[in-house]
Amino acid sequence: MDRCVTYIQGLDGLIGGGLPRNSITLITGMPGTGKTIMGLQYLYNGANKGENGLYVTIESSAEALRLQAKSLGMDFYDLEKKGKVMIFGVPTGPQKYALFKLISDAAAKVKAKRIVFDNLATLGMHLGKLLSMWTENMDFAKSMTSEQDRMAGIGMASLVYSVIEGLRQIDATSIIITSASGEPGKMSNDGVSEYLCDAVIQLFNTPIGIKYSRSLHISKMRRTDHSRFVHDFEITDKGVSVIPLKAVYNE
């Protein structure tokens, strides 16, 4: 099987050598668990190994991401100047436009083979404004009616489906970032994306004694075998690094 190697220390060995080519992986977790850092590493490492990338951001400004990456030793300024990476900020105003026309055009411009979409949950927060992206003829009143309130759940599911199916139309291996849900049995706030994506990686930040411990679990990964264990990881000045199980057992 053709693999898209993440080059994130310790991760590829848990997923058979890398993500299946042209798959879509959901990375989900609470705020501060390292989701965005992992996405930035995935693009940065790929670009330095000859695979260009596109980072689609809704949650943060493009400049904030560049500065965050720079603090971890990842120079996106240089990669963007060389045309290897683009950080694309999605407009969140009320104007109508075709979101995936913009994304596919941006991906084509840098010949992206890797895409990160950050953040699906934030996109849902703008549901009233952003539904116009999926149809040319849908107009919303300034104040929502009770009927529209009842349709909100259906609208969010449709939005999630549109994002995932839109990414599938692009010849790239994609990561979608979203926020975790505190509800049992739900890995995401929308409760849909974990079923539609090919793979799910959950990130945790769990209090143990007087400190928090970071860990990840690969909940599913289609078309390849993967680790079933919970693995500790750390965020250093170089980004995410998964700690080998042997090192944990020997402590």
C-alpha positions in Angstrom: 0.0 0.0 0.0 1.2 3.5 -0.9 1.8 5.5 2.4 1.9 9.1 3.2 4.6 9.2 5.9 4.0 11.8 8.6 7.6 11.9 9.8 6.2 12.7 13.3 8.5 11.0 15.7 7.0 7.7 16.9 3.7 8.0 15.0 4.4 6.2 11.7 5.4 3.0 13.4 1.9 2.8 15.0 0.1 3.1 11.7 2.0 0.7 9.4 4.5 3.2 8.2 2.2 6.2 7.4 -1.3 7.2 6.5 -2.8 5.4 3.6 -2.4 7.6 0.5 -5.5 9.8 -0.3 -7.2 8.9 3.0 -8.8 11.4 5.4 -7.8 11.3 9.0 -9.7 13.0 11.8 -7.6 14.3 14.7 -9.8 15.1 17.7 -9.2 16.3 21.2 -9.9 19.0 23.8 -8.2 22.4 23.5 -4.5 22.3 24.3 -3.9 18.6 23.4 -1.7 19.4 20.4 -4.0 19.0 17.4 -2.8 22.0 15.5 0.9 21.3 16.3 0.5 17.8 14.8 -1.2 19.3 11.7 1.6 21.8 11.2 4.3 19.1 11.6 2.5 16.9 9.1 2.7 19.7 6.5 6.1 20.9 7.4 7.7 17.5 7.4 6.1 16.6 4.1 7.2 19.8 2.3 10.8 19.2 3.4 10.5 15.7 1.9 9.2 16.8 -1.4 5.4 16.8 -0.8 3.8 20.2 -0.9 0.9 21.1 1.4 -2.1 23.3 2.1 -3.2 24.4 5.6 -6.8 25.6 5.6 -7.5 27.5 8.8 -10.7 28.8 10.3 -9.8 28.9 14.0 -6.6 30.9 13.8 -5.1 33.6 11.6 -2.5 32.5 9.0 0.1 34.7 10.7 -0.7 33.2 14.2 0.0 29.8 12.8 3.2 30.8 11.2 4.4 32.3 14.5 3.3 29.2 16.4 5.2 27.0 14.0 8.3 29.2 14.1 8.4 28.8 17.9 8.7 25.0 17.3 11.5 25.3 14.8 9.2 25.1 11.7 9.8 28.0 9.2 6.7 28.3 7.2 7.7 31.7 5.9 10.5 30.1 4.0 8.4 27.3 2.7 5.7 29.7 1.5 8.3 31.8 -0.3 9.4 28.7 -2.1 5.9 27.8 -3.1 5.9 24.5 -1.2 3.2 25.3 1.3 0.2 27.7 1.6 -1.6 28.7 4.7 -5.1 29.7 3.6 -7.5 31.5 5.9 -11.1 30.9 5.2 -13.2 34.1 5.1 -16.0 33.9 7.7 -18.0 36.9 6.5 -21.6 36.8 5.2 -20.6 36.9 1.5 -21.4 33.9 -0.7 -18.6 31.9 -2.3 -17.8 28.3 -3.1 -15.6 27.1 -0.3 -14.2 24.1 -2.1 -13.6 26.0 -5.3 -11.3 28.2 -3.2 -9.6 25.3 -1.5 -9.1 23.2 -4.7 -7.7 26.3 -6.4 -5.3 26.9 -3.6 -4.3 23.2 -3.5 -3.7 23.3 -7.3 -1.6 26.5 -7.0 1.0 24.8 -4.7 0.4 21.3 -6.1 -0.5 20.1 -2.6 -0.3 16.4 -1.8 -1.1 17.0 1.9 -4.0 19.1 3.3 -4.9 20.1 6.8 -8.4 21.4 7.6 -8.5 23.3 10.9 -11.0 23.3 12.6 -14.3 21.5 11.7 -15.9 22.4 15.1 -15.1 26.1 14.5 -16.7 25.9 11.0 -19.9 24.7 12.7 -20.0 27.7 15.0 -20.5 29.8 11.9 -23.3 27.6 10.6 -25.7 30.4 9.9 -23.2 32.2 7.7 -21.4 29.3 6.2 -24.3 27.2 4.9 -24.4 29.6 1.9 -21.1 28.1 0.8 -22.8 24.8 -0.1 -25.5 26.2 -2.3 -25.8 29.2 -4.6 -29.4 29.9 -3.8 -29.7 29.6 0.0 -30.4 32.9 1.9 -30.8 33.1 5.6 -32.8 35.7 7.6 -30.8 37.7 10.1 -32.7 36.1 13.0 -33.3 32.3 12.9 -36.9 31.0 13.1 -37.8 28.1 15.3 -38.0 25.9 12.2 -34.4 26.8 11.3 -33.4 26.0 14.9 -34.9 22.5 14.4 -33.0 22.1 11.2 -29.6 23.1 12.7 -28.6 19.5 13.6 -29.4 18.4 10.0 -27.5 21.4 8.7 -24.4 20.6 10.7 -24.4 17.0 9.5 -24.7 18.2 5.9 -21.8 20.6 6.5 -19.5 17.9 7.9 -20.4 15.6 5.0 -19.7 18.4 2.5 -16.3 19.1 4.0 -15.2 15.5 3.9 -16.6 14.8 0.4 -15.0 18.0 -0.9 -11.6 16.9 0.4 -12.1 13.5 -1.2 -12.3 15.2 -4.6 -8.7 16.6 -4.2 -5.8 14.3 -5.0 -4.2 14.6 -1.5 -3.9 12.9 1.8 -5.9 15.0 4.3 -6.1 15.6 8.0 -9.2 17.2 9.5 -8.9 18.7 13.0 -11.9 19.0 15.3 -12.8 19.3 18.9 -13.7 16.4 21.1 -17.0 15.9 22.8 -17.4 15.1 26.5 -20.4 12.9 25.7 -19.9 9.1 26.0 -19.6 7.4 22.6 -18.9 10.7 20.7 -15.4 11.4 19.6 -16.3 14.8 18.1 -18.7 17.7 18.8 -20.6 16.9 15.6 -20.9 13.2 16.2 -20.7 12.4 12.5 -17.1 13.1 11.3 -15.6 10.1 13.2 -17.8 7.8 11.1 -17.2 9.5 7.7 -13.4 9.8 8.0 -11.1 6.9 7.1 -9.1 7.2 10.4 -9.5 8.7 13.8 -6.7 9.8 16.2 -7.8 10.9 19.6 -5.6 13.2 21.7 -5.9 13.4 25.5 -4.6 15.6 28.3 -5.3 13.7 31.5 -4.6 14.8 35.1 -2.4 12.3 36.9 -1.4 13.5 40.4 -0.1 17.0 40.3 0.5 17.1 36.5 -1.2 16.4 33.2 -0.2 13.5 30.9 -0.6 13.7 27.2 -1.6 10.5 25.3 -3.1 9.4 22.0 -5.2 6.6 20.8 -5.7 5.5 17.1 -9.4 4.6 17.3 -9.7 3.4 13.7 -7.7 3.3 10.5 -9.2 1.8 7.4 -7.1 -0.3 4.9 -4.2 -0.9 7.3 -3.4 -2.4 10.7 -2.6 0.0 13.6 -1.7 0.0 17.3 -4.5 -0.6 19.7 -2.6 0.8 22.7 -2.9 4.2 24.3 0.5 5.9 23.7 2.0 8.7 25.7 3.4 11.7 23.8 5.1 14.9 24.6 5.3 18.4 23.0 8.8 19.7 23.0 10.4 22.7 21.3 10.4 20.5 18.2 6.8 19.5 18.3 4.9 16.3 19.0 7.0 13.2 19.8 5.3 9.8 20.7 7.0 8.0 23.6 7.8 4.3 22.9 5.8 1.9 25.1 9.1 0.3 26.2 10.2 3.7 27.7 6.9 4.0 29.5 7.1 0.5 31.0 10.7 1.0 32.1 10.0 4.1 34.2 
